[in-house]
Amino acid sequence: MRIGVNVPNFGPGTNPGVLRSWAQTVEGLGYDLLMVSDHVAITSDVAKQYPAPFYEPFTTLAWLAGSTTRIGIGTTVLIVPYRHPLLVARMAANLNDLSGGRLVLGVGIGWARQEFEALGAAYERRGKVTDEYLAAIRAAWADEDDYRSGGGVPIWVGGGSEAGLRRAVRYGEGWHPLRNTLPWLREHWSRLKEIAAEEGRPAPALTPRILLRITDEPLAERRAGEGTIEQVMADLEELRLLGAETVVLDPFHTDPDETLHPEAAWEMLAAVAARRA
């Protein structure tokens, strides 16, 4: 099972040097993948959780690909309705080609209504638009001479609704739910496999993003990845046994000021890396 890291590409402590340090730290600890988030217009609903500066994901990943040599790169998640699908297809294919085939394209439908309005995108149609755009991206990549996508970039589809699970089955190599409990993951993973059988398609790989928050004392009620280092490692083992192909650790909790002190997150990541060794 591969393990990745969600790197904060936003907040008051984030700048090009810090992003490079994040990437080199994560790669140096032996992690397999680094991923960043996506927002375009930092409207008030976005800024409450993810304040400026917010580094655009394709630009950021191109910078980080040049600052690393081995580690995979990706989005967790790119909001598909924000950009024309041929633009996404072009940027993703080019970034995959330039990075030596290291890109994973995690995608979602989005949640920030004000940001949709600022971009002139239809919030109410975001699910349908995402389906249409993913089909268009796949069709574009079929032209290998033009897009040089290396046979296609792996798409991980986020979401836990019935529509989201069907989207993952129809368009994704991976299902990429975000920051849930283990019981939730087990239940929805079972449902996704039922949907795949109904659709006559193979189930995508299980590739969740989970919280990483290490505590001194055990936690009773918690999401996957929260608790003592023993609880965290037990969660990772349970996900491996559930069939997870990749798990992405998210060390950002809720306070944007965390970005001013990335060393705390690096210590947690080092603790997990040491237990994996």
Disulfide bonds with the S-S distance in Angstrom:
none
